[in-house]
Amino acid sequence: MALLGTTDLDIYPLCLGGNVFGWTADREQSFAVLDAFAAAGGNLIDTADAYTAWVPGNSGGESESIIGEWLESRGNRDAVFIATKVAKWSGRPGLGAANIRAAVEDSLRRLRTDHIDVYYAHHDDAEVPLAETLGAFDELVRAGKVRYLGASQYTAPRLAEALAVSDREGLARYQVVQPGYNLMDRTVYEGELAELCVSEKLAVLPYYGLAKGFLTGKYRPGADESGAPSPRAAGARAYLDERGIRVLDALDGVAAAHDVPVAAVALAWLRAQPAVAAPIASARTPDQLRALLASAELTLDGDEIELLSSASK
């Protein structure tokens, strides 16, 4: 356990992604994964109001609703930190002040709680002045409805501008950053954004930590993918080129040395990167979750980190 950046949230080294709840995991399966995560000591769950609006028959908010039902049924709200987001759902789009005020009430109701631990701007909204967005977020922090603020999918220049606005206007700042980042997708975070997060002491929780499932090792040349097809299979197979095979080979070697699943090594590599507090990863079954939990106990040495970094260049 370690503090999430400059917040007082003492978090487990893995954040559980809630994007599968109401999608590839129904209510019963979601409860089983959430129970297993909590039993292992996990305490940070990531969701969004937009989850899982892309599923036929869903309208958005399904993931939050399932998590809210679970929290209420288990009576463990004080032992769990909840992160959710606003801006991407078509029902509550954008980062205008009025939308933020309405969206947070919707999320609180679905989550069956009176506060959100980390509330993210799900993406940047260039149509709304940063001062308006940050002013609305600041109101929520002052009201006790939100504890800390996060920025997802922001570029380094826009994040720096947002921090400057908060400092100038005396508003609550973004303290958590959520970029897409993994061994196969390194350009968004590494460089300018990573340097900013380090210098501003921002905690980073990368999403797509397993590259849409590719870094589980399931997708290989000639691999048997029989059984129920995964909705993510096409995206994962897109990484299966010379570089992808090189990364899998490096992961295999490190995983064998530690007797852990390949996915655990990929997540441990992320946790070793500058400013990264914990990777985000999702599981639709407790069996899948076990491979992810193994990452929390795994610390790679310098040679192993370099091996993986070099393979993924």
Buried (B, 14 or more C-beta within 10 A) or exposed (E): EEEBBEBEBEBBBBBBBBBBBBBBBEBEBBBBBBBBBBEBEBBBBBBBBBBBBEBEEBEBBBBBBBBBBBBEEBEBBEEBBBBBBBBBBEBBBBBBBEBBBBBBEBBBEBBBBEBBBBBBBBBBBEEBBBBBBBBBBBBBBEEEBBBBBBBBBBBBEBBBBBBEBBEEEEBBBBBBBBBBBBBBBBEBBBEEBBEBBEEBEBBBBBBBBBBBBBBBBBBBEEEEEEEEEBBBBEBBBBBBEEBBBBBBEBBBBBBEEBEBBBBBBBBBBBBBBEBBBBBBBBBBBBEBBBBBBBBBEBEBEEEBBEBBBEBBE
